[in-house]
Amino acid sequence: MRRLPKNRCFRNSRVAASSGQLIALTGVIGCGKTTILRRLFAVLAKENKIRVSKSLSVDKNRATLATLIAALFYDLAPDDKEIKIPAFGEKRERELRDLIKKGKKPVALFVDEAHDLHSSTLTGLKRLIEVISDGEGSLTVILAGHPKLKNDLRRPTMEEIGYRATIFSLEGMAGSQGEYITWLIDACAREGTKLSEVLTVEAIELLSERLRTPLQIEQHLMLAMEAAYHVGEKPVTGAIVESVLSKQIDELEPKLTRHGYDVRGLAEQFNAKPTEIKLFFRGQLDAARTKELTDQMLIAGLPI
């Protein structure tokens, strides 16, 4: 696994797009995964050296291998032919193998929100890549998801696929929040506007200290500016920023949610009841069970 800044992550993903393997791009909510995925898809489609396909399935919890294979059929089949996807697995995979071989170009399948894919679907994708390779074709599957995806691929039960996957982990903005805020204001404000006319030093420091991703910064900057407008105060002060910052932003539940873990997912992964997970978040679970869950989550790589 490699932790990379956004630009290098894009470059490395672009190079790996024709590798014929499983690629995982992981990072917390708002760090830019979907932006990179869309940009990469657009660049590869324009270059036309690699045939690209994208899963449009919204409910990734229910997405199966058959769902993702259907995406490949819909995107790769010739426009002048009616798309008929065989229901029988053996026939379906053989036809897909032949379809990719006839295309004479590597294929890249893009799947966003992949942290919700079931482990059996991930294993099936690995096998599908091998089937295509055995048929003299090349299929790369590019997954994007929260850090849960990375942790899932590291599980002992996923050893067969995890060790053969290339994982790019997007770095957060630690240490660069102030630079991003400066760039954002410069890009959005009227030409000639000074940063000090928009935000006080205290406001910038507070935003930089409490927030971690571009999405968080953009959302809270908007809220702070709206609050300042309503009270007629300019520039935005630290007090105004403090008033709009969520008091729960650093608590365990929203932190785990940003990493892709909701109550249901945690309950399933750690063989717990949803009520136990809720009590765990509130600090109301009994000490022995709290220690048991904490130890299991730490082993699994959760940021607690």
Short mmCIF file of the C-alpha atoms (twelve columns), coordinates in Angstrom:
data_MODEL
# 
_entry.id   MODEL 
# 
loop_
_atom_site.group_PDB 
_atom_site.id 
_atom_site.type_symbol 
_atom_site.label_atom_id 
_atom_site.label_alt_id 
_atom_site.label_comp_id 
_atom_site.label_asym_id 
_atom_site.label_seq_id 
_atom_site.Cartn_x 
_atom_site.Cartn_y 
_atom_site.Cartn_z 
_atom_site.pdbx_PDB_model_num 
ATOM 1   C CA . MET A 1   0.000   0.000   0.000   1 
ATOM 2   C CA . ARG A 2   1.241   3.478   -0.894  1 
ATOM 3   C CA . ARG A 3   0.064   6.746   0.682   1 
ATOM 4   C CA . LEU A 4   0.124   9.369   -2.041  1 
ATOM 5   C CA . PRO A 5   -0.815  13.013  -2.637  1 
ATOM 6   C CA . LYS A 6   -3.684  13.503  -5.086  1 
ATOM 7   C CA . ASN A 7   -1.657  14.322  -8.225  1 
ATOM 8   C CA . ARG A 8   0.731   11.415  -7.827  1 
ATOM 9   C CA . CYS A 9   -2.174  9.109   -7.021  1 
ATOM 10  C CA . PHE A 10  -3.770  10.083  -10.336 1 
ATOM 11  C CA . ARG A 11  -0.538  9.472   -12.264 1 
ATOM 12  C CA . ASN A 12  0.078   6.089   -10.649 1 
ATOM 13  C CA . SER A 13  -3.528  5.000   -11.176 1 
ATOM 14  C CA . ARG A 14  -3.292  6.009   -14.833 1 
ATOM 15  C CA . VAL A 15  -0.179  3.869   -15.310 1 
ATOM 16  C CA . ALA A 16  -1.787  0.925   -13.481 1 
ATOM 17  C CA . ALA A 17  -5.007  1.126   -15.526 1 
ATOM 18  C CA . SER A 18  -3.639  -1.318  -18.109 1 
ATOM 19  C CA . SER A 19  -1.953  -3.676  -15.645 1 
ATOM 20  C CA . GLY A 20  -4.627  -6.370  -15.706 1 
ATOM 21  C CA . GLN A 21  -5.036  -6.479  -11.942 1 
ATOM 22  C CA . LEU A 22  -7.149  -5.173  -9.082  1 
ATOM 23  C CA . ILE A 23  -6.460  -1.539  -8.109  1 
ATOM 24  C CA . ALA A 24  -7.896  0.007   -4.948  1 
ATOM 25  C CA . LEU A 25  -7.953  3.769   -4.387  1 
ATOM 26  C CA . THR A 26  -8.864  4.510   -0.769  1 
ATOM 27  C CA . GLY A 27  -9.340  7.577   1.402   1 
ATOM 28  C CA . VAL A 28  -11.753 9.229   3.826   1 
ATOM 29  C CA . ILE A 29  -14.952 10.966  2.713   1 
ATOM 30  C CA . GLY A 30  -14.183 14.219  0.915   1 
ATOM 31  C CA . CYS A 31  -10.497 13.583  0.155   1 
ATOM 32  C CA . GLY A 32  -11.007 13.509  -3.628  1 
ATOM 33  C CA . LYS A 33  -11.343 9.817   -4.610  1 
ATOM 34  C CA . THR A 34  -14.383 10.294  -6.843  1 
ATOM 35  C CA . THR A 35  -12.790 13.342  -8.483  1 
ATOM 36  C CA . ILE A 36  -9.693  11.304  -9.364  1 
ATOM 37  C CA . LEU A 37  -11.835 8.417   -10.606 1 
ATOM 38  C CA . ARG A 38  -13.873 10.679  -12.906 1 
ATOM 39  C CA . ARG A 39  -10.798 12.448  -14.215 1 
ATOM 40  C CA . LEU A 40  -9.020  9.153   -14.873 1 
ATOM 41  C CA . PHE A 41  -12.069 7.733   -16.674 1 
ATOM 42  C CA . ALA A 42  -12.331 10.840  -18.877 1 
ATOM 43  C CA . VAL A 43  -8.622  10.867  -19.753 1 
ATOM 44  C CA . LEU A 44  -8.530  7.163   -20.634 1 
ATOM 45  C CA . ALA A 45  -11.727 7.424   -22.693 1 
ATOM 46  C CA . LYS A 46  -10.300 10.358  -24.649 1 
ATOM 47  C CA . GLU A 47  -6.957  8.641   -25.300 1 
ATOM 48  C CA . ASN A 48  -8.836  5.518   -26.469 1 
ATOM 49  C CA . LYS A 49  -5.874  3.227   -25.812 1 
ATOM 50  C CA . ILE A 50  -7.826  1.471   -23.073 1 
ATOM 51  C CA . ARG A 51  -11.527 0.643   -23.295 1 
ATOM 52  C CA . VAL A 52  -13.288 1.929   -20.200 1 
ATOM 53  C CA . SER A 53  -16.417 0.730   -18.419 1 
ATOM 54  C CA . LYS A 54  -18.167 2.073   -15.343 1 
ATOM 55  C CA . SER A 55  -20.562 0.467   -12.899 1 
ATOM 56  C CA . LEU A 56  -23.611 2.719   -12.489 1 
ATOM 57  C CA . SER A 57  -25.219 0.569   -9.796  1 
ATOM 58  C CA . VAL A 58  -26.282 2.872   -6.961  1 
ATOM 59  C CA . ASP A 59  -26.803 0.275   -4.222  1 
ATOM 60  C CA . LYS A 60  -23.337 -1.216  -3.861  1 
ATOM 61  C CA . ASN A 61  -24.521 -3.258  -0.856  1 
ATOM 62  C CA . ARG A 62  -26.525 -5.330  -3.319  1 
ATOM 63  C CA . ALA A 63  -24.077 -5.201  -6.230  1 
ATOM 64  C CA . THR A 64  -22.911 -8.691  -7.159  1 
ATOM 65  C CA . LEU A 65  -20.360 -9.986  -9.611  1 
ATOM 66  C CA . ALA A 66  -23.210 -10.398 -12.114 1 
ATOM 67  C CA . THR A 67  -24.034 -6.668  -11.727 1 
ATOM 68  C CA . LEU A 68  -20.462 -5.650  -12.561 1 
ATOM 69  C CA . ILE A 69  -20.217 -8.091  -15.461 1 
ATOM 70  C CA . ALA A 70  -23.430 -6.557  -16.835 1 
ATOM 71  C CA . ALA A 71  -21.737 -3.128  -16.767 1 
ATOM 72  C CA . LEU A 72  -18.930 -4.536  -18.917 1 
ATOM 73  C CA . PHE A 73  -21.382 -5.997  -21.436 1 
ATOM 74  C CA . TYR A 74  -23.339 -2.731  -21.699 1 
ATOM 75  C CA . ASP A 75  -20.214 -0.596  -22.212 1 
ATOM 76  C CA . LEU A 76  -18.172 -2.907  -24.429 1 
ATOM 77  C CA . ALA A 77  -20.777 -4.439  -26.742 1 
ATOM 78  C CA . PRO A 78  -20.935 -2.946  -30.282 1 
ATOM 79  C CA . ASP A 79  -23.561 -0.209  -30.651 1 
ATOM 80  C CA . ASP A 80  -25.170 -1.927  -33.605 1 
ATOM 81  C CA . LYS A 81  -25.956 -5.118  -31.731 1 
ATOM 82  C CA . GLU A 82  -28.706 -5.848  -29.224 1 
ATOM 83  C CA . ILE A 83  -27.205 -6.561  -25.809 1 
ATOM 84  C CA . LYS A 84  -28.087 -10.019 -24.554 1 
ATOM 85  C CA . ILE A 85  -26.369 -11.048 -21.333 1 
ATOM 86  C CA . PRO A 86  -26.502 -14.811 -20.730 1 
ATOM 87  C CA . ALA A 87  -28.116 -15.747 -17.434 1 
ATOM 88  C CA . PHE A 88  -25.981 -18.881 -17.065 1 
ATOM 89  C CA . GLY A 89  -22.631 -18.013 -15.463 1 
ATOM 90  C CA . GLU A 90  -20.364 -20.225 -17.564 1 
ATOM 91  C CA . LYS A 91  -21.774 -18.945 -20.857 1 
ATOM 92  C CA . ARG A 92  -21.767 -15.339 -19.611 1 
ATOM 93  C CA . GLU A 93  -18.078 -15.390 -18.649 1 
ATOM 94  C CA . ARG A 94  -17.099 -17.078 -21.932 1 
ATOM 95  C CA . GLU A 95  -18.906 -14.452 -23.981 1 
ATOM 96  C CA . LEU A 96  -17.356 -11.625 -21.964 1 
ATOM 97  C CA . ARG A 97  -13.908 -13.158 -22.425 1 
ATOM 98  C CA . ASP A 98  -14.442 -13.336 -26.191 1 
ATOM 99  C CA . LEU A 99  -15.875 -9.801  -26.300 1 
ATOM 100 C CA . ILE A 100 -12.791 -8.340  -24.610 1 
ATOM 101 C CA . LYS A 101 -10.433 -10.384 -26.779 1 
ATOM 102 C CA . LYS A 102 -12.133 -9.160  -29.965 1 
ATOM 103 C CA . GLY A 103 -11.788 -5.550  -28.812 1 
ATOM 104 C CA . LYS A 104 -7.976  -5.944  -28.980 1 
ATOM 105 C CA . LYS A 105 -7.460  -3.357  -26.235 1 
ATOM 106 C CA . PRO A 106 -7.026  -3.569  -22.462 1 
ATOM 107 C CA . VAL A 107 -10.226 -2.900  -20.501 1 
ATOM 108 C CA . ALA A 108 -10.578 -0.951  -17.247 1 
ATOM 109 C CA . LEU A 109 -13.722 -1.303  -15.119 1 
ATOM 110 C CA . PHE A 110 -14.356 1.567   -12.666 1 
ATOM 111 C CA . VAL A 111 -16.320 0.946   -9.463  1 
ATOM 112 C CA . ASP A 112 -16.955 3.784   -6.984  1 
ATOM 113 C CA . GLU A 113 -18.192 3.321   -3.395  1 
ATOM 114 C CA . ALA A 114 -16.496 -0.090  -3.500  1 
ATOM 115 C CA . HIS A 115 -16.167 -0.275  0.298   1 
ATOM 116 C CA . ASP A 116 -19.766 -1.549  0.266   1 
ATOM 117 C CA . LEU A 117 -18.990 -4.512  -1.993  1 
ATOM 118 C CA . HIS A 118 -19.330 -7.936  -0.375  1 
ATOM 119 C CA . SER A 119 -16.131 -9.949  0.087   1 
ATOM 120 C CA . SER A 120 -17.464 -12.632 -2.269  1 
ATOM 121 C CA . THR A 121 -17.853 -9.977  -4.996  1 
ATOM 122 C CA . LEU A 122 -14.254 -8.825  -4.505  1 
ATOM 123 C CA . THR A 123 -13.049 -12.422 -4.735  1 
ATOM 124 C CA . GLY A 124 -15.170 -12.928 -7.856  1 
ATOM 125 C CA . LEU A 125 -13.579 -9.880  -9.502  1 
ATOM 126 C CA . LYS A 126 -10.128 -11.324 -8.911  1 
ATOM 127 C CA . ARG A 127 -11.194 -14.577 -10.574 1 
ATOM 128 C CA . LEU A 128 -12.794 -12.669 -13.466 1 
ATOM 129 C CA . ILE A 129 -9.503  -10.839 -14.113 1 
ATOM 130 C CA . GLU A 130 -7.788  -14.229 -14.343 1 
ATOM 131 C CA . VAL A 131 -10.426 -15.616 -16.716 1 
ATOM 132 C CA . ILE A 132 -9.986  -12.647 -19.054 1 
ATOM 133 C CA . SER A 133 -6.200  -13.000 -18.895 1 
ATOM 134 C CA . ASP A 134 -6.421  -16.728 -19.739 1 
ATOM 135 C CA . GLY A 135 -8.445  -15.728 -22.814 1 
ATOM 136 C CA . GLU A 136 -5.625  -13.437 -24.034 1 
ATOM 137 C CA . GLY A 137 -7.379  -10.289 -22.898 1 
ATOM 138 C CA . SER A 138 -6.653  -7.766  -20.147 1 
ATOM 139 C CA . LEU A 139 -9.078  -6.507  -17.496 1 
ATOM 140 C CA . THR A 140 -8.128  -4.053  -14.778 1 
ATOM 141 C CA . VAL A 141 -10.679 -3.345  -12.048 1 
ATOM 142 C CA . ILE A 142 -10.260 0.068   -10.406 1 
ATOM 143 C CA . LEU A 143 -12.080 0.321   -7.088  1 
ATOM 144 C CA . ALA A 144 -12.530 3.531   -5.103  1 
ATOM 145 C CA . GLY A 145 -13.778 3.539   -1.540  1 
ATOM 146 C CA . HIS A 146 -13.322 4.563   2.061   1 
ATOM 147 C CA . PRO A 147 -10.409 3.120   4.114   1 
ATOM 148 C CA . LYS A 148 -12.735 0.226   4.993   1 
ATOM 149 C CA . LEU A 149 -11.970 -1.157  1.512   1 
ATOM 150 C CA . LYS A 150 -8.245  -1.191  2.283   1 
ATOM 151 C CA . ASN A 151 -8.868  -2.879  5.632   1 
ATOM 152 C CA . ASP A 152 -11.208 -5.436  4.054   1 
ATOM 153 C CA . LEU A 153 -8.523  -6.391  1.521   1 
ATOM 154 C CA . ARG A 154 -6.068  -6.869  4.397   1 
ATOM 155 C CA . ARG A 155 -8.268  -9.325  6.275   1 
ATOM 156 C CA . PRO A 156 -6.749  -12.813 6.679   1 
ATOM 157 C CA . THR A 157 -9.788  -14.280 4.929   1 
ATOM 158 C CA . MET A 158 -9.054  -12.029 1.916   1 
ATOM 159 C CA . GLU A 159 -5.374  -12.952 1.739   1 
ATOM 160 C CA . GLU A 160 -5.677  -14.487 -1.743  1 
ATOM 161 C CA . ILE A 161 -6.937  -11.249 -3.263  1 
ATOM 162 C CA . GLY A 162 -5.444  -8.668  -0.899  1 
ATOM 163 C CA . TYR A 163 -1.812  -9.546  -1.564  1 
ATOM 164 C CA . ARG A 164 -2.405  -9.373  -5.318  1 
ATOM 165 C CA . ALA A 165 -4.157  -6.004  -5.237  1 
ATOM 166 C CA . THR A 166 -2.373  -2.674  -5.641  1 
ATOM 167 C CA . ILE A 167 -3.631  -0.195  -3.072  1 
ATOM 168 C CA . PHE A 168 -3.178  3.561   -3.378  1 
ATOM 169 C CA . SER A 169 -4.136  5.365   -0.187  1 
ATOM 170 C CA . LEU A 170 -4.883  9.060   -0.626  1 
ATOM 171 C CA . GLU A 171 -3.136  11.238  1.921   1 
ATOM 172 C CA . GLY A 172 -5.257  13.609  3.933   1 
ATOM 173 C CA . MET A 173 -4.506  17.334  3.996   1 
ATOM 174 C CA . ALA A 174 -2.553  17.197  7.235   1 
ATOM 175 C CA . GLY A 175 -0.206  20.178  7.230   1 
ATOM 176 C CA . SER A 176 -1.646  21.689  4.028   1 
ATOM 177 C CA . GLN A 177 -5.040  22.963  5.176   1 
ATOM 178 C CA . GLY A 178 -3.863  26.565  5.411   1 
ATOM 179 C CA . GLU A 179 -2.425  26.462  1.890   1 
ATOM 180 C CA . TYR A 180 -5.669  25.011  0.569   1 
ATOM 181 C CA . ILE A 181 -7.772  27.699  2.267   1 
ATOM 182 C CA . THR A 182 -5.511  30.398  0.806   1 
ATOM 183 C CA . TRP A 183 -5.802  28.889  -2.680  1 
ATOM 184 C CA . LEU A 184 -9.574  28.474  -2.377  1 
ATOM 185 C CA . ILE A 185 -10.192 32.069  -1.352  1 
ATOM 186 C CA . ASP A 186 -7.853  33.335  -4.075  1 
ATOM 187 C CA . ALA A 187 -9.680  31.237  -6.680  1 
ATOM 188 C CA . CYS A 188 -13.172 32.289  -5.597  1 
ATOM 189 C CA . ALA A 189 -12.826 35.888  -4.449  1 
ATOM 190 C CA . ARG A 190 -12.938 38.999  -6.632  1 
ATOM 191 C CA . GLU A 191 -9.595  39.843  -8.215  1 
ATOM 192 C CA . GLY A 192 -7.458  41.962  -5.891  1 
ATOM 193 C CA . THR A 193 -9.185  40.731  -2.716  1 
ATOM 194 C CA . LYS A 194 -6.737  40.061  0.113   1 
ATOM 195 C CA . LEU A 195 -7.078  36.956  2.273   1 
ATOM 196 C CA . SER A 196 -7.121  39.132  5.395   1 
ATOM 197 C CA . GLU A 197 -10.260 40.850  4.060   1 
ATOM 198 C CA . VAL A 198 -12.095 37.521  4.061   1 
ATOM 199 C CA . LEU A 199 -10.698 35.549  7.014   1 
ATOM 200 C CA . THR A 200 -8.784  36.489  10.135  1 
ATOM 201 C CA . VAL A 201 -5.598  34.604  11.034  1 
ATOM 202 C CA . GLU A 202 -7.467  33.033  13.966  1 
ATOM 203 C CA . ALA A 203 -10.231 31.787  11.656  1 
ATOM 204 C CA . ILE A 204 -7.711  30.189  9.270   1 
ATOM 205 C CA . GLU A 205 -5.848  28.536  12.133  1 
ATOM 206 C CA . LEU A 206 -9.060  27.139  13.593  1 
ATOM 207 C CA . LEU A 207 -10.241 25.716  10.263  1 
ATOM 208 C CA . SER A 208 -6.789  24.217  9.644   1 
ATOM 209 C CA . GLU A 209 -6.633  22.647  13.087  1 
ATOM 210 C CA . ARG A 210 -10.096 21.086  13.150  1 
ATOM 211 C CA . LEU A 211 -10.685 20.006  9.537   1 
ATOM 212 C CA . ARG A 212 -8.975  17.338  7.440   1 
ATOM 213 C CA . THR A 213 -10.423 17.201  3.914   1 
ATOM 214 C CA . PRO A 214 -11.258 19.654  1.101   1 
ATOM 215 C CA . LEU A 215 -14.947 18.791  1.486   1 
ATOM 216 C CA . GLN A 216 -14.949 19.643  5.197   1 
ATOM 217 C CA . ILE A 217 -13.135 22.925  4.591   1 
ATOM 218 C CA . GLU A 218 -15.439 23.987  1.759   1 
ATOM 219 C CA . GLN A 219 -18.588 23.162  3.733   1 
ATOM 220 C CA . HIS A 220 -17.493 24.959  6.883   1 
ATOM 221 C CA . LEU A 221 -16.151 27.978  5.000   1 
ATOM 222 C CA . MET A 222 -19.562 28.381  3.378   1 
ATOM 223 C CA . LEU A 223 -21.328 28.072  6.740   1 
ATOM 224 C CA . ALA A 224 -18.938 30.577  8.348   1 
ATOM 225 C CA . MET A 225 -19.410 33.124  5.560   1 
ATOM 226 C CA . GLU A 226 -23.190 32.777  5.729   1 
ATOM 227 C CA . ALA A 227 -23.066 33.281  9.504   1 
ATOM 228 C CA . ALA A 228 -20.812 36.337  9.117   1 
ATOM 229 C CA . TYR A 229 -23.140 37.808  6.501   1 
ATOM 230 C CA . HIS A 230 -26.173 37.461  8.782   1 
ATOM 231 C CA . VAL A 231 -24.474 39.350  11.627  1 
ATOM 232 C CA . GLY A 232 -22.806 41.866  9.284   1 
ATOM 233 C CA . GLU A 233 -19.257 40.990  10.296  1 
ATOM 234 C CA . LYS A 234 -16.254 41.109  7.960   1 
ATOM 235 C CA . PRO A 235 -13.758 39.443  7.839   1 
ATOM 236 C CA . VAL A 236 -14.872 36.080  9.204   1 
ATOM 237 C CA . THR A 237 -13.504 35.721  12.722  1 
ATOM 238 C CA . GLY A 238 -12.425 32.718  14.762  1 
ATOM 239 C CA . ALA A 239 -15.529 33.114  16.928  1 
ATOM 240 C CA . ILE A 240 -17.788 32.752  13.889  1 
ATOM 241 C CA . VAL A 241 -15.864 29.688  12.690  1 
ATOM 242 C CA . GLU A 242 -16.166 28.162  16.163  1 
ATOM 243 C CA . SER A 243 -19.914 28.741  16.102  1 
ATOM 244 C CA . VAL A 244 -20.411 26.712  12.897  1 
ATOM 245 C CA . LEU A 245 -17.984 23.872  13.598  1 
ATOM 246 C CA . SER A 246 -19.800 20.686  14.525  1 
ATOM 247 C CA . LYS A 247 -19.154 19.728  18.139  1 
ATOM 248 C CA . GLN A 248 -19.319 16.052  17.138  1 
ATOM 249 C CA . ILE A 249 -16.860 16.235  14.205  1 
ATOM 250 C CA . ASP A 250 -14.050 14.540  16.158  1 
ATOM 251 C CA . GLU A 251 -16.224 11.988  17.973  1 
ATOM 252 C CA . LEU A 252 -15.795 8.294   17.248  1 
ATOM 253 C CA . GLU A 253 -19.022 7.663   15.303  1 
ATOM 254 C CA . PRO A 254 -18.570 10.405  12.640  1 
ATOM 255 C CA . LYS A 255 -14.865 9.557   12.452  1 
ATOM 256 C CA . LEU A 256 -15.603 5.902   11.657  1 
ATOM 257 C CA . THR A 257 -18.364 6.923   9.246   1 
ATOM 258 C CA . ARG A 258 -15.814 8.957   7.269   1 
ATOM 259 C CA . HIS A 259 -13.753 5.771   7.022   1 
ATOM 260 C CA . GLY A 260 -16.710 3.777   5.671   1 
ATOM 261 C CA . TYR A 261 -17.960 2.089   8.830   1 
ATOM 262 C CA . ASP A 262 -21.612 2.505   9.800   1 
ATOM 263 C CA . VAL A 263 -23.461 0.748   12.617  1 
ATOM 264 C CA . ARG A 264 -24.681 -2.098  10.429  1 
ATOM 265 C CA . GLY A 265 -21.279 -2.697  8.859   1 
ATOM 266 C CA . LEU A 266 -19.535 -2.730  12.227  1 
ATOM 267 C CA . ALA A 267 -22.111 -5.113  13.666  1 
ATOM 268 C CA . GLU A 268 -21.649 -7.538  10.770  1 
ATOM 269 C CA . GLN A 269 -17.852 -7.384  10.753  1 
ATOM 270 C CA . PHE A 270 -17.384 -7.830  14.489  1 
ATOM 271 C CA . ASN A 271 -20.268 -10.221 15.162  1 
ATOM 272 C CA . ALA A 272 -22.077 -7.719  17.376  1 
ATOM 273 C CA . LYS A 273 -25.624 -6.477  17.715  1 
ATOM 274 C CA . PRO A 274 -26.395 -2.991  16.338  1 
ATOM 275 C CA . THR A 275 -27.512 -1.967  19.831  1 
ATOM 276 C CA . GLU A 276 -24.065 -2.936  21.172  1 
ATOM 277 C CA . ILE A 277 -22.359 -0.733  18.582  1 
ATOM 278 C CA . LYS A 278 -24.625 2.203   19.456  1 
ATOM 279 C CA . LEU A 279 -23.859 1.751   23.164  1 
ATOM 280 C CA . PHE A 280 -20.160 1.495   22.296  1 
ATOM 281 C CA . PHE A 281 -20.329 4.889   20.535  1 
ATOM 282 C CA . ARG A 282 -22.082 6.433   23.539  1 
ATOM 283 C CA . GLY A 283 -19.590 4.975   26.014  1 
ATOM 284 C CA . GLN A 284 -22.392 3.027   27.692  1 
ATOM 285 C CA . LEU A 285 -21.331 -0.537  26.820  1 
ATOM 286 C CA . ASP A 286 -20.016 -2.663  29.700  1 
ATOM 287 C CA . ALA A 287 -16.235 -2.558  30.180  1 
ATOM 288 C CA . ALA A 288 -15.481 -6.164  29.183  1 
ATOM 289 C CA . ARG A 289 -17.419 -5.978  25.912  1 
ATOM 290 C CA . THR A 290 -15.974 -2.526  25.171  1 
ATOM 291 C CA . LYS A 291 -12.432 -3.885  25.521  1 
ATOM 292 C CA . GLU A 292 -13.283 -6.883  23.338  1 
ATOM 293 C CA . LEU A 293 -14.679 -4.713  20.541  1 
ATOM 294 C CA . THR A 294 -11.864 -2.165  20.866  1 
ATOM 295 C CA . ASP A 295 -9.214  -4.878  20.515  1 
ATOM 296 C CA . GLN A 296 -10.955 -6.364  17.475  1 
ATOM 297 C CA . MET A 297 -11.289 -2.947  15.801  1 
ATOM 298 C CA . LEU A 298 -7.644  -2.071  16.417  1 
ATOM 299 C CA . ILE A 299 -6.519  -5.374  14.896  1 
ATOM 300 C CA . ALA A 300 -8.732  -4.656  11.873  1 
ATOM 301 C CA . GLY A 301 -7.058  -1.261  11.401  1 
ATOM 302 C CA . LEU A 302 -9.935  1.006   12.456  1 
ATOM 303 C CA . PRO A 303 -8.884  4.519   13.600  1 
ATOM 304 C CA . ILE A 304 -10.100 4.403   17.179  1 
# 
